[in-house]
Amino acid sequence: MKRNLAVVFMMAAVFYTSNYFFQSKIQASATVETRNFNEIIREASQATVVIELKRTINDAVSYVSMGGGVFVREDGYILTNYHIVDGNEDNLAIHCLPQSEDYQSRYIGDLNIMRQYRRYDVKIISYDPIRDLALLKIDGSGFPTINFGDDPKVGDRVFAIGSPLGLRWTVTHGIISREFSILDFSEKSGGKHDYYIQTDAAINSGNSGGPLLNEKGELIGLNAALIAPIGLKINAGLNLAVPIGDIRVLLPRLFEEKTTPERSYLGIKFISPYQEAPKEFKDYAAEHNIIIPQERDGILITDVKKISPADQAGLRIGDIIKFIDGKKIISFVDLNQAAVLQKPGKIIRAEIQRRERTINLNIALEKKSDTDTD
């Protein structure tokens, strides 16, 4: 009996000791995670600005928050949404956080300091109304910049920083709900559809232009809009951001071209690996002895426009585009970033599967007109 009791006490001791260390490990991990997120958000907030509209009434100057932006170069270049600066070129100001360790407790909490801190006049360098991006410049140097991350995946945890409803440097969090939502909600789009990262991280009026961050504090999108039920001014968790893939392609062009970047085109129609081939194409394929693979590791070309860049490079109906300049191509989003958003005149290298053969082709992109489609 005594021996059995001893065994019981020993097992209990092992259980509670193990549980203690297990709980301690969880608490330690949580502490590390919390500390890391605090640091990540602090650094990202330093690289985030508030874009304000200057108003003068009876010789008194006041500022109204319009949205946010992020420093992309230390010499004062800022990336934001075009829609928050459109029409306000001569009345904009930038409000930055001071680069101090204790800004969270002292600066954000003290509205008097916030109101008195220096603001910068803004110059608009270039913009892209269709993709809703604008590049701004303020005088100065040594500004903290945002780091760029990789394309996010569904379920990734994300953070949004902005100034919703005038509450500056507010942080919300959530996950990636969908990698891309196809929408056309902007008059500036010219009636064309565009795509966005969808997240349930709360985005409200004033969040536009602010960063959507991954767990490393890297930029994976620029907050742009929200979808709300008609007639209701609530956040339904359907929030949209311009994807980092587009930003990576267009930002160098905004620096270089100083004008709205022109689009390119290939001159093809295609279906993605997960799409069923339309009946018309199946009939055409059967008539012309074109094999339609059941499993496709790329986009399948269903039509090639005559005298287009694709036609002149030698692309054919039935070819499968697998890579462009090393980038995997499995959707219109991939093709858009690899070709359409590139500068006209650029030569891209495409890896093609033609039946059992792999072919590499150089394609000289041409300017996309209003009637050109890919």
Residue, then its C-alpha position, 0 to 999 in steps of 0.5 A: m500500500k505504501r509503495n502504491l502511494a509512493v508511486v502515485f505521489m511520484m506520478a503526480a509530482v512528475f505531472y505537476t513538474s512537467n505541467y509547470f515547465f510546459q506552462s512556463k514554456i508557453q508563457a515564455s513563448a508568449t512573452v517573446e512573441t509579444r515583445n517581438f510584435n511590440e518591437i515590430i509594430r514600433e519600427a513599422s510605425q516609425a516608417t508610417v506617416v499620416i497624410e493630412l489636408k491643410r485648411t486655412i480658415n480666417d488665417a488659422v491653419s488646421y489639419v485633417s487626416m486623409g490617410g497614411g503612407v510609408f517611407v520607401r527611401e531614407d531621403g523622404y520618398i513615400l508611397t501611398n494610395y493615389h485616391i487620397v492625394d488626388g485633387n489635393e496637390d497644393n494642400l497636403a502635409i506629412h506628419c511623422l512620428p519622432q524617432s524616440e524609444d518612448y513614443q508609444s507612451r508619451y507621444i501618441g498619448d499626448l495630443n498637445i505634442m502631437r498637434q505641435y510636432r513638425r509637419y512637412d510640405v509634400k510634393i507629388i512625384s508620380y502616380d498610377p491611378i489605375r493601380d491606386l498608387a502615388l509616390l510623394k516626396i518631403d525634404g529631409s534625410g535619414f527617415p526610417t523605411i519599411n521593408f518589403g515582404d513576400d506574397p502572403k498566403v491565406g491564413d497568414r497573420v497580418f497587421a494594419i497601421g493607419s489613422p482610421l477616423g482620425l485616430r493616428w497610428t492605430v494598429t489592427h490585426g487579422i489574417i489574409s482571407r483571400e489572396f486576391s479579390i477581383l473588384d472594380f470600385s473606383e472611377k479611376s479604373g476606367g471600367k477595368h477590373d483589378y485585384y486586391i489582397q483581402t483581409d479581415a484586419a479592420i480598415n476604415s476611413g483614414n487607413s488608406g495608404g497605410p501598410l499591411l504587414n506580415e508577422k515580420g513587420e514587412l510590407i505585404g500590401l498597401n491598405a486601400a478600401l473596405i467593402a461595407p453593406i449598403g447603407l451601413k457604416i460598419n466594417a464587415g471584415l472585408n478589407l482590401a490592400v494593393p498587393i506587394g507583387d504589384i508594388r515591387v513592379l511599379l515602384p521602380r517605374l514610379f521613380e523612373e518615369k515620373t508619369t503614369p506608367e503605361r501598361s504592356y500586353l502579350g496578345i493572348k487568351f488563356i485558362s489557368p490550371y484550375q479552369e475548365a477549357p471552354k467548349e469552343f476551345k475543346d472543339y478547336a483543339a480536337e480539330h487541330n490535334i491540340i492536346i489539352p493536358q488534364e493537369r497543367d503546371g502553367i497557363l494554357i494559351t487558347d488564342v494568340k492575336k495576330i501581329s502581337p508580341a506573343d505571335q511575333a515571338g512564336l507562341r502558339i495556341g496550346d502552349i503552356i506558359k510555365f515561367i516568365d523571367g523565373k516567376k511561376i505563372i499559374s494565374f492572370v495575377d502572375l501574368n499581370q505582374a510579369a508582363v502587363l505591369q512591365k515597361p513597354g519595350k522590355i524583353i521578357r523570357a518565357e519558358i513554354q511547354r509545347r507537348e513534351r518539349t520545353i522551349n524558351l522564348n524572348i518576347a518584346l513587350e509592346k504598349k497596351s492600347d485601350t483595345d488590347t487584352d491578354 
